[in-house]
Amino acid sequence: MADALRTAAALLASEQLGVAQWCFDTTLAYVKQRKQFGRAIGSYQAIKHRLADLWFEIGAATAAARYAADACARDDDDAPVAAAIAQAYCSGVAVHAAEECVQLHGGIGMTWEYPAHLYLKRAKSDQLALGTAYRHRTRLAELVNLPAS
């Protein structure tokens, strides 16, 4: 059962990565075409910085999720550590990406006609599905023999 839950956690991290990537790609396309005061809103420095931070987080989540999936597929000894890291990190990235998607889309981001709010709901439910990030960090500490504080 522990192996199945570990593999499920690694797979869920890949789903969370997909949610984050969709939110980022959709938001990037939107800020390039949405105009305010005669310019695309993506040309404003504050928007650029938020998207750059998100791009970096998604890049790190990609590495964590792919490594966890690979380690689980190979039944590597590092699979429990990789799955715990991926789940602890990717869950937060997915929620952050979905929140930024809703925020940067403005009013349309929360309408029923636009799917951004659905991705936020999915990211929040995935964040809790197989344990919180705190639980996965605690498990990771146990796996690498960190003393309890």
PyMOL commands that place a pseudoatom at each C-alpha (Angstrom):
pseudoatom trace, name=CA, resn=MET, resi=1, chain=A, elem=C, hetatm=0, pos=[0.000, 0.000, 0.000]
pseudoatom trace, name=CA, resn=ALA, resi=2, chain=A, elem=C, hetatm=0, pos=[2.873, 2.398, 0.793]
pseudoatom trace, name=CA, resn=ASP, resi=3, chain=A, elem=C, hetatm=0, pos=[4.313, 1.881, -2.706]
pseudoatom trace, name=CA, resn=ALA, resi=4, chain=A, elem=C, hetatm=0, pos=[0.941, 2.618, -4.291]
pseudoatom trace, name=CA, resn=LEU, resi=5, chain=A, elem=C, hetatm=0, pos=[0.518, 5.819, -2.273]
pseudoatom trace, name=CA, resn=ARG, resi=6, chain=A, elem=C, hetatm=0, pos=[4.055, 6.915, -3.093]
pseudoatom trace, name=CA, resn=THR, resi=7, chain=A, elem=C, hetatm=0, pos=[3.450, 6.351, -6.821]
pseudoatom trace, name=CA, resn=ALA, resi=8, chain=A, elem=C, hetatm=0, pos=[0.121, 8.163, -6.581]
pseudoatom trace, name=CA, resn=ALA, resi=9, chain=A, elem=C, hetatm=0, pos=[1.861, 11.117, -4.930]
pseudoatom trace, name=CA, resn=ALA, resi=10, chain=A, elem=C, hetatm=0, pos=[4.422, 11.235, -7.749]
pseudoatom trace, name=CA, resn=LEU, resi=11, chain=A, elem=C, hetatm=0, pos=[1.661, 11.080, -10.367]
pseudoatom trace, name=CA, resn=LEU, resi=12, chain=A, elem=C, hetatm=0, pos=[-0.334, 13.763, -8.579]
pseudoatom trace, name=CA, resn=ALA, resi=13, chain=A, elem=C, hetatm=0, pos=[2.747, 15.996, -8.682]
pseudoatom trace, name=CA, resn=SER, resi=14, chain=A, elem=C, hetatm=0, pos=[2.740, 15.579, -12.474]
pseudoatom trace, name=CA, resn=GLU, resi=15, chain=A, elem=C, hetatm=0, pos=[-0.926, 16.584, -12.584]
pseudoatom trace, name=CA, resn=GLN, resi=16, chain=A, elem=C, hetatm=0, pos=[-0.175, 19.609, -10.436]
pseudoatom trace, name=CA, resn=LEU, resi=17, chain=A, elem=C, hetatm=0, pos=[2.616, 20.518, -12.820]
pseudoatom trace, name=CA, resn=GLY, resi=18, chain=A, elem=C, hetatm=0, pos=[0.144, 20.306, -15.707]
pseudoatom trace, name=CA, resn=VAL, resi=19, chain=A, elem=C, hetatm=0, pos=[-2.269, 22.620, -13.902]
pseudoatom trace, name=CA, resn=ALA, resi=20, chain=A, elem=C, hetatm=0, pos=[0.519, 25.113, -13.227]
pseudoatom trace, name=CA, resn=GLN, resi=21, chain=A, elem=C, hetatm=0, pos=[1.768, 24.963, -16.817]
pseudoatom trace, name=CA, resn=TRP, resi=22, chain=A, elem=C, hetatm=0, pos=[-1.719, 25.527, -18.264]
pseudoatom trace, name=CA, resn=CYS, resi=23, chain=A, elem=C, hetatm=0, pos=[-2.280, 28.477, -15.947]
pseudoatom trace, name=CA, resn=PHE, resi=24, chain=A, elem=C, hetatm=0, pos=[1.082, 29.992, -16.853]
pseudoatom trace, name=CA, resn=ASP, resi=25, chain=A, elem=C, hetatm=0, pos=[0.666, 29.511, -20.618]
pseudoatom trace, name=CA, resn=THR, resi=26, chain=A, elem=C, hetatm=0, pos=[-2.879, 30.863, -20.601]
pseudoatom trace, name=CA, resn=THR, resi=27, chain=A, elem=C, hetatm=0, pos=[-1.935, 33.872, -18.495]
pseudoatom trace, name=CA, resn=LEU, resi=28, chain=A, elem=C, hetatm=0, pos=[1.107, 34.637, -20.622]
pseudoatom trace, name=CA, resn=ALA, resi=29, chain=A, elem=C, hetatm=0, pos=[-1.011, 34.595, -23.789]
pseudoatom trace, name=CA, resn=TYR, resi=30, chain=A, elem=C, hetatm=0, pos=[-3.636, 36.794, -22.129]
pseudoatom trace, name=CA, resn=VAL, resi=31, chain=A, elem=C, hetatm=0, pos=[-1.229, 39.473, -20.870]
pseudoatom trace, name=CA, resn=LYS, resi=32, chain=A, elem=C, hetatm=0, pos=[0.344, 39.682, -24.319]
pseudoatom trace, name=CA, resn=GLN, resi=33, chain=A, elem=C, hetatm=0, pos=[-2.963, 40.518, -25.993]
pseudoatom trace, name=CA, resn=ARG, resi=34, chain=A, elem=C, hetatm=0, pos=[-4.885, 42.442, -23.277]
pseudoatom trace, name=CA, resn=LYS, resi=35, chain=A, elem=C, hetatm=0, pos=[-4.428, 46.190, -23.691]
pseudoatom trace, name=CA, resn=GLN, resi=36, chain=A, elem=C, hetatm=0, pos=[-4.640, 48.846, -20.979]
pseudoatom trace, name=CA, resn=PHE, resi=37, chain=A, elem=C, hetatm=0, pos=[-3.749, 52.510, -21.519]
pseudoatom trace, name=CA, resn=GLY, resi=38, chain=A, elem=C, hetatm=0, pos=[-2.732, 51.700, -25.083]
pseudoatom trace, name=CA, resn=ARG, resi=39, chain=A, elem=C, hetatm=0, pos=[-0.187, 48.952, -24.204]
pseudoatom trace, name=CA, resn=ALA, resi=40, chain=A, elem=C, hetatm=0, pos=[-0.294, 45.249, -23.566]
pseudoatom trace, name=CA, resn=ILE, resi=41, chain=A, elem=C, hetatm=0, pos=[-0.511, 44.662, -19.815]
pseudoatom trace, name=CA, resn=GLY, resi=42, chain=A, elem=C, hetatm=0, pos=[2.338, 42.171, -20.134]
pseudoatom trace, name=CA, resn=SER, resi=43, chain=A, elem=C, hetatm=0, pos=[4.667, 45.067, -20.962]
pseudoatom trace, name=CA, resn=TYR, resi=44, chain=A, elem=C, hetatm=0, pos=[4.348, 46.462, -17.424]
pseudoatom trace, name=CA, resn=GLN, resi=45, chain=A, elem=C, hetatm=0, pos=[7.234, 45.617, -15.104]
pseudoatom trace, name=CA, resn=ALA, resi=46, chain=A, elem=C, hetatm=0, pos=[5.060, 44.391, -12.224]
pseudoatom trace, name=CA, resn=ILE, resi=47, chain=A, elem=C, hetatm=0, pos=[3.365, 41.827, -14.477]
pseudoatom trace, name=CA, resn=LYS, resi=48, chain=A, elem=C, hetatm=0, pos=[6.692, 40.743, -15.962]
pseudoatom trace, name=CA, resn=HIS, resi=49, chain=A, elem=C, hetatm=0, pos=[8.145, 40.118, -12.499]
pseudoatom trace, name=CA, resn=ARG, resi=50, chain=A, elem=C, hetatm=0, pos=[5.174, 38.063, -11.352]
pseudoatom trace, name=CA, resn=LEU, resi=51, chain=A, elem=C, hetatm=0, pos=[5.333, 35.912, -14.474]
pseudoatom trace, name=CA, resn=ALA, resi=52, chain=A, elem=C, hetatm=0, pos=[9.114, 35.535, -14.256]
pseudoatom trace, name=CA, resn=ASP, resi=53, chain=A, elem=C, hetatm=0, pos=[8.811, 34.280, -10.680]
pseudoatom trace, name=CA, resn=LEU, resi=54, chain=A, elem=C, hetatm=0, pos=[6.096, 31.862, -11.747]
pseudoatom trace, name=CA, resn=TRP, resi=55, chain=A, elem=C, hetatm=0, pos=[8.151, 30.642, -14.713]
pseudoatom trace, name=CA, resn=PHE, resi=56, chain=A, elem=C, hetatm=0, pos=[11.046, 29.867, -12.374]
pseudoatom trace, name=CA, resn=GLU, resi=57, chain=A, elem=C, hetatm=0, pos=[8.801, 27.991, -9.924]
pseudoatom trace, name=CA, resn=ILE, resi=58, chain=A, elem=C, hetatm=0, pos=[7.294, 25.917, -12.734]
pseudoatom trace, name=CA, resn=GLY, resi=59, chain=A, elem=C, hetatm=0, pos=[10.764, 25.049, -14.009]
pseudoatom trace, name=CA, resn=ALA, resi=60, chain=A, elem=C, hetatm=0, pos=[11.753, 23.735, -10.588]
pseudoatom trace, name=CA, resn=ALA, resi=61, chain=A, elem=C, hetatm=0, pos=[8.445, 21.871, -10.261]
pseudoatom trace, name=CA, resn=THR, resi=62, chain=A, elem=C, hetatm=0, pos=[9.060, 20.272, -13.660]
pseudoatom trace, name=CA, resn=ALA, resi=63, chain=A, elem=C, hetatm=0, pos=[12.384, 18.882, -12.478]
pseudoatom trace, name=CA, resn=ALA, resi=64, chain=A, elem=C, hetatm=0, pos=[10.893, 17.587, -9.210]
pseudoatom trace, name=CA, resn=ALA, resi=65, chain=A, elem=C, hetatm=0, pos=[7.837, 15.978, -10.823]
pseudoatom trace, name=CA, resn=ARG, resi=66, chain=A, elem=C, hetatm=0, pos=[9.796, 14.356, -13.650]
pseudoatom trace, name=CA, resn=TYR, resi=67, chain=A, elem=C, hetatm=0, pos=[12.408, 12.965, -11.290]
pseudoatom trace, name=CA, resn=ALA, resi=68, chain=A, elem=C, hetatm=0, pos=[9.734, 11.556, -8.977]
pseudoatom trace, name=CA, resn=ALA, resi=69, chain=A, elem=C, hetatm=0, pos=[7.922, 9.898, -11.878]
pseudoatom trace, name=CA, resn=ASP, resi=70, chain=A, elem=C, hetatm=0, pos=[11.181, 8.463, -13.200]
pseudoatom trace, name=CA, resn=ALA, resi=71, chain=A, elem=C, hetatm=0, pos=[12.300, 7.200, -9.787]
pseudoatom trace, name=CA, resn=CYS, resi=72, chain=A, elem=C, hetatm=0, pos=[8.935, 5.521, -9.191]
pseudoatom trace, name=CA, resn=ALA, resi=73, chain=A, elem=C, hetatm=0, pos=[8.907, 3.978, -12.674]
pseudoatom trace, name=CA, resn=ARG, resi=74, chain=A, elem=C, hetatm=0, pos=[12.373, 2.495, -12.109]
pseudoatom trace, name=CA, resn=ASP, resi=75, chain=A, elem=C, hetatm=0, pos=[11.500, 1.493, -8.522]
pseudoatom trace, name=CA, resn=ASP, resi=76, chain=A, elem=C, hetatm=0, pos=[14.614, 3.390, -7.489]
pseudoatom trace, name=CA, resn=ASP, resi=77, chain=A, elem=C, hetatm=0, pos=[15.709, 3.493, -3.850]
pseudoatom trace, name=CA, resn=ASP, resi=78, chain=A, elem=C, hetatm=0, pos=[15.343, 7.294, -4.058]
pseudoatom trace, name=CA, resn=ALA, resi=79, chain=A, elem=C, hetatm=0, pos=[11.641, 7.063, -5.030]
pseudoatom trace, name=CA, resn=PRO, resi=80, chain=A, elem=C, hetatm=0, pos=[10.223, 7.812, -1.547]
pseudoatom trace, name=CA, resn=VAL, resi=81, chain=A, elem=C, hetatm=0, pos=[12.393, 10.927, -1.206]
pseudoatom trace, name=CA, resn=ALA, resi=82, chain=A, elem=C, hetatm=0, pos=[11.667, 12.075, -4.774]
pseudoatom trace, name=CA, resn=ALA, resi=83, chain=A, elem=C, hetatm=0, pos=[7.903, 11.621, -4.347]
pseudoatom trace, name=CA, resn=ALA, resi=84, chain=A, elem=C, hetatm=0, pos=[7.886, 13.510, -1.033]
pseudoatom trace, name=CA, resn=ILE, resi=85, chain=A, elem=C, hetatm=0, pos=[9.871, 16.393, -2.517]
pseudoatom trace, name=CA, resn=ALA, resi=86, chain=A, elem=C, hetatm=0, pos=[7.702, 16.546, -5.632]
pseudoatom trace, name=CA, resn=GLN, resi=87, chain=A, elem=C, hetatm=0, pos=[4.441, 16.510, -3.720]
pseudoatom trace, name=CA, resn=ALA, resi=88, chain=A, elem=C, hetatm=0, pos=[5.607, 19.035, -1.125]
pseudoatom trace, name=CA, resn=TYR, resi=89, chain=A, elem=C, hetatm=0, pos=[6.775, 21.469, -3.814]
pseudoatom trace, name=CA, resn=CYS, resi=90, chain=A, elem=C, hetatm=0, pos=[4.397, 20.968, -6.750]
pseudoatom trace, name=CA, resn=SER, resi=91, chain=A, elem=C, hetatm=0, pos=[1.233, 21.395, -4.703]
pseudoatom trace, name=CA, resn=GLY, resi=92, chain=A, elem=C, hetatm=0, pos=[2.193, 24.937, -3.723]
pseudoatom trace, name=CA, resn=VAL, resi=93, chain=A, elem=C, hetatm=0, pos=[3.334, 25.833, -7.228]
pseudoatom trace, name=CA, resn=ALA, resi=94, chain=A, elem=C, hetatm=0, pos=[0.034, 24.677, -8.741]
pseudoatom trace, name=CA, resn=VAL, resi=95, chain=A, elem=C, hetatm=0, pos=[-1.979, 26.788, -6.305]
pseudoatom trace, name=CA, resn=HIS, resi=96, chain=A, elem=C, hetatm=0, pos=[0.270, 29.820, -6.824]
pseudoatom trace, name=CA, resn=ALA, resi=97, chain=A, elem=C, hetatm=0, pos=[0.026, 29.520, -10.620]
pseudoatom trace, name=CA, resn=ALA, resi=98, chain=A, elem=C, hetatm=0, pos=[-3.750, 29.198, -10.482]
pseudoatom trace, name=CA, resn=GLU, resi=99, chain=A, elem=C, hetatm=0, pos=[-4.060, 32.184, -8.145]
pseudoatom trace, name=CA, resn=GLU, resi=100, chain=A, elem=C, hetatm=0, pos=[-1.880, 34.284, -10.441]
pseudoatom trace, name=CA, resn=CYS, resi=101, chain=A, elem=C, hetatm=0, pos=[-3.962, 33.149, -13.408]
pseudoatom trace, name=CA, resn=VAL, resi=102, chain=A, elem=C, hetatm=0, pos=[-7.165, 34.337, -11.777]
pseudoatom trace, name=CA, resn=GLN, resi=103, chain=A, elem=C, hetatm=0, pos=[-5.580, 37.598, -10.585]
pseudoatom trace, name=CA, resn=LEU, resi=104, chain=A, elem=C, hetatm=0, pos=[-3.878, 38.526, -13.852]
pseudoatom trace, name=CA, resn=HIS, resi=105, chain=A, elem=C, hetatm=0, pos=[-6.984, 37.754, -15.889]
pseudoatom trace, name=CA, resn=GLY, resi=106, chain=A, elem=C, hetatm=0, pos=[-8.849, 40.336, -13.830]
pseudoatom trace, name=CA, resn=GLY, resi=107, chain=A, elem=C, hetatm=0, pos=[-12.629, 40.131, -13.642]
pseudoatom trace, name=CA, resn=ILE, resi=108, chain=A, elem=C, hetatm=0, pos=[-12.943, 37.465, -16.317]
pseudoatom trace, name=CA, resn=GLY, resi=109, chain=A, elem=C, hetatm=0, pos=[-10.764, 35.104, -14.250]
pseudoatom trace, name=CA, resn=MET, resi=110, chain=A, elem=C, hetatm=0, pos=[-13.584, 34.330, -11.805]
pseudoatom trace, name=CA, resn=THR, resi=111, chain=A, elem=C, hetatm=0, pos=[-16.494, 34.200, -14.217]
pseudoatom trace, name=CA, resn=TRP, resi=112, chain=A, elem=C, hetatm=0, pos=[-18.283, 30.931, -14.913]
pseudoatom trace, name=CA, resn=GLU, resi=113, chain=A, elem=C, hetatm=0, pos=[-17.529, 31.350, -18.617]
pseudoatom trace, name=CA, resn=TYR, resi=114, chain=A, elem=C, hetatm=0, pos=[-13.767, 31.251, -18.143]
pseudoatom trace, name=CA, resn=PRO, resi=115, chain=A, elem=C, hetatm=0, pos=[-12.021, 28.096, -16.814]
pseudoatom trace, name=CA, resn=ALA, resi=116, chain=A, elem=C, hetatm=0, pos=[-9.368, 29.786, -14.619]
pseudoatom trace, name=CA, resn=HIS, resi=117, chain=A, elem=C, hetatm=0, pos=[-11.437, 29.360, -11.456]
pseudoatom trace, name=CA, resn=LEU, resi=118, chain=A, elem=C, hetatm=0, pos=[-11.796, 25.643, -12.214]
pseudoatom trace, name=CA, resn=TYR, resi=119, chain=A, elem=C, hetatm=0, pos=[-8.025, 25.254, -12.297]
pseudoatom trace, name=CA, resn=LEU, resi=120, chain=A, elem=C, hetatm=0, pos=[-7.768, 27.061, -8.969]
pseudoatom trace, name=CA, resn=LYS, resi=121, chain=A, elem=C, hetatm=0, pos=[-10.328, 24.706, -7.442]
pseudoatom trace, name=CA, resn=ARG, resi=122, chain=A, elem=C, hetatm=0, pos=[-8.476, 21.694, -8.876]
pseudoatom trace, name=CA, resn=ALA, resi=123, chain=A, elem=C, hetatm=0, pos=[-5.134, 22.948, -7.567]
pseudoatom trace, name=CA, resn=LYS, resi=124, chain=A, elem=C, hetatm=0, pos=[-6.581, 23.486, -4.083]
pseudoatom trace, name=CA, resn=SER, resi=125, chain=A, elem=C, hetatm=0, pos=[-8.189, 20.034, -3.992]
pseudoatom trace, name=CA, resn=ASP, resi=126, chain=A, elem=C, hetatm=0, pos=[-5.001, 18.383, -5.328]
pseudoatom trace, name=CA, resn=GLN, resi=127, chain=A, elem=C, hetatm=0, pos=[-3.070, 20.183, -2.594]
pseudoatom trace, name=CA, resn=LEU, resi=128, chain=A, elem=C, hetatm=0, pos=[-4.976, 18.132, -0.013]
pseudoatom trace, name=CA, resn=ALA, resi=129, chain=A, elem=C, hetatm=0, pos=[-5.639, 14.914, -1.935]
pseudoatom trace, name=CA, resn=LEU, resi=130, chain=A, elem=C, hetatm=0, pos=[-2.756, 12.741, -0.737]
pseudoatom trace, name=CA, resn=GLY, resi=131, chain=A, elem=C, hetatm=0, pos=[-1.625, 14.757, 2.238]
pseudoatom trace, name=CA, resn=THR, resi=132, chain=A, elem=C, hetatm=0, pos=[-0.594, 18.326, 2.764]
pseudoatom trace, name=CA, resn=ALA, resi=133, chain=A, elem=C, hetatm=0, pos=[2.819, 19.703, 1.871]
pseudoatom trace, name=CA, resn=TYR, resi=134, chain=A, elem=C, hetatm=0, pos=[3.567, 19.775, 5.607]
pseudoatom trace, name=CA, resn=ARG, resi=135, chain=A, elem=C, hetatm=0, pos=[2.934, 16.028, 5.853]
pseudoatom trace, name=CA, resn=HIS, resi=136, chain=A, elem=C, hetatm=0, pos=[5.198, 15.349, 2.870]
pseudoatom trace, name=CA, resn=ARG, resi=137, chain=A, elem=C, hetatm=0, pos=[7.956, 17.540, 4.340]
pseudoatom trace, name=CA, resn=THR, resi=138, chain=A, elem=C, hetatm=0, pos=[7.628, 15.648, 7.622]
pseudoatom trace, name=CA, resn=ARG, resi=139, chain=A, elem=C, hetatm=0, pos=[7.907, 12.366, 5.741]
pseudoatom trace, name=CA, resn=LEU, resi=140, chain=A, elem=C, hetatm=0, pos=[10.936, 13.685, 3.893]
pseudoatom trace, name=CA, resn=ALA, resi=141, chain=A, elem=C, hetatm=0, pos=[12.591, 14.608, 7.199]
pseudoatom trace, name=CA, resn=GLU, resi=142, chain=A, elem=C, hetatm=0, pos=[12.007, 11.061, 8.435]
pseudoatom trace, name=CA, resn=LEU, resi=143, chain=A, elem=C, hetatm=0, pos=[13.465, 9.592, 5.233]
pseudoatom trace, name=CA, resn=VAL, resi=144, chain=A, elem=C, hetatm=0, pos=[16.680, 11.595, 5.500]
pseudoatom trace, name=CA, resn=ASN, resi=145, chain=A, elem=C, hetatm=0, pos=[16.978, 11.103, 9.274]
pseudoatom trace, name=CA, resn=LEU, resi=146, chain=A, elem=C, hetatm=0, pos=[16.489, 14.702, 10.345]
pseudoatom trace, name=CA, resn=PRO, resi=147, chain=A, elem=C, hetatm=0, pos=[15.777, 14.950, 14.051]
pseudoatom trace, name=CA, resn=ALA, resi=148, chain=A, elem=C, hetatm=0, pos=[12.336, 16.105, 15.132]
pseudoatom trace, name=CA, resn=SER, resi=149, chain=A, elem=C, hetatm=0, pos=[12.306, 19.612, 16.537]
for i in range(1, 149): cmd.bond("trace and resi %d" % i, "trace and resi %d" % (i + 1))
show_as sticks, trace
zoom trace
